[in-house]
Amino acid sequence: MHDSTDETIRKQNTLSEEEYHRLLASRRRRLTLDVLSGRLDPVDVEDLATAIAARENGRDGADDETVREVALSLHHVHLPAMASANTIEYDSEDGRVVSQTHRLDYEFRIE
């Protein structure tokens, strides 16, 4: 018996337990998902970096150098990995990120 189209799409968009843990092993990726969670409109990488830098430093603002470092690591490391896992859409040319966190399956059963 063949899976329905919806079930096939769901399986393709659901991370394996290993992929899920690898993706969320990084605190910066977890913060990224938290900042993007529930947002429907694109977010500029600089705005995302500013929000993440503030959370990492435990204050409302972060200095320009810290924001720049966060933006660079997002651009070169974290956002491409998250885009590969289909948890975000990332356009590196225009510097915008769109949340796809609805594709994450948060209910893993450890067997």
Sequence and secondary structure as in RCSB ss.txt:
>XXXX:A:sequence
MHDSTDETIRKQNTLSEEEYHRLLASRRRRLTLDVLSGRLDPVDVEDLATAIAARENGRDGADDETVREVALSLH
HVHLPAMASANTIEYDSEDGRVVSQTHRLDYEFRIE
>XXXX:A:secstr
    HHHHHHHHHS  HHHHHHHHTSHHHHHHHHHHTT  S EEHHHHHHHHHHHHHTSS   HHHHHHHHHHII
IIIHHHHHHTTSEEEETTTTEEEE GGG        
